[in-house]
């Protein structure tokens, strides 16, 4: 990788006095062109690499995960999800991890859209009604 402080040497060309000096200047210009193309190629490859969505996501996640508060929140989330999954598994509501994650995702999305329209009591009633409907379906 070439740093952004890379400079290109510009050759000073003297006065072309004959065929030999013309050939010398042409060789020098061709060499300079090749060097500039190599530098440009490296910079372009760096640009493409930095614009890669995977690299952007990796960089963002690395910055995000290095934050101590985010680490604490992720551990807390993992422990809560694990406890809820074990509880659900013990009471045989949900039998697989994908089903559990799907239920959790639907709960969170529904809570997000319904939080402004209903009070906490109405949300609890809706959740209880949905669980009752699910129980009826299982029978």
C-alpha positions, 0 to 999 in steps of 0.5 A, a space after each residue: 500500500 502506498 501512502 497518501 504522501 507518495 510523491 512523483 518525481 518530475 524529471 527536468 528535461 533539458 533542451 532537445 538538441 538532437 535525435 539522441 536527446 529526443 530518444 532519451 526524453 521519450 524513454 524518461 517520459 515512458 518510464 515516468 508514465 509507467 511509474 505513475 500508472 503503477 501508483 494510480 493503480 495502487 490508489 484505485 485498488 485501495 479506493 475500491 477496497 475501502 468502498 467494499 461494503 464488507 470492509 465498511 461493515 467490518 470497520 463499523 463493527 470493529 469500532 462499535 464492539 470496541 466500545 465498553 458500553 456496547 460490549 456490556 449491552 451485547 453481553 446483557 442482551 445475550 444473557 437475556 435471550 439465553 434465559 428466555 430461550 431456556 425458559 421457553 424450552 422448559 415450558 415447551 412453547 418453542 422447540 428450536 432456536 430459529 423459531 425462538 429468534 423469529 418470535 423475538 423479532 416479531 415481538 420487537 417489531 410489533 412492539 415498535 409499531 404499536 408502542 405509540 398506539 397502545 398503552 402498556 396495559 393494552 400491549 400486555 392484553 395483545 400479547 396474552 391474546 396472541 399467546 392464547 391464539 397460538 395455544 389454540 392452534 397447537 391443539 
